[in-house]
């Protein structure tokens, strides 16, 4: 299907030795100008793996960094849950997810401690995994997702 997954410019003195600070800065600025002028970020998927979830009206891309996975979420409809969240709170962290074993057991333990869970029972998340959300009111305003 074509396209590119990255854009890179070498420093002008890289072939001779380690690049100087000036050369690195020049290469970076050149790369930024090429990206802006060519509109490459609008044409390709710079993360090489984003996809849309029509039911939720979002575009999702994931970046795996060792044991941490970052999901970038973009609303595709101004009436989507994510779009409403952004309108109310601005761009930033939507939620933080934690991987757990035996999600039902964790839910029961949290409920015993007075934690409000937004789902009565787990629902299917990405790749069919069981997920539930903890009310932001219980966690200093941050939406928490538990994933099995």
Secondary structure as UniProt FT lines:
FT   TURN            12..16
FT   HELIX           21..38
FT   HELIX           40..43
FT   TURN            46..47
FT   STRAND          51..53
FT   HELIX           54..56
FT   STRAND          58..65
FT   TURN            66..67
FT   STRAND          68..75
FT   TURN            78..79
FT   HELIX           81..89
FT   STRAND          95..99
FT   HELIX           103..112
FT   TURN            113..114
FT   STRAND          123..124
FT   HELIX           126..128
FT   STRAND          130..134
FT   HELIX           136..138
FT   TURN            139..141
FT   STRAND          143..147
//
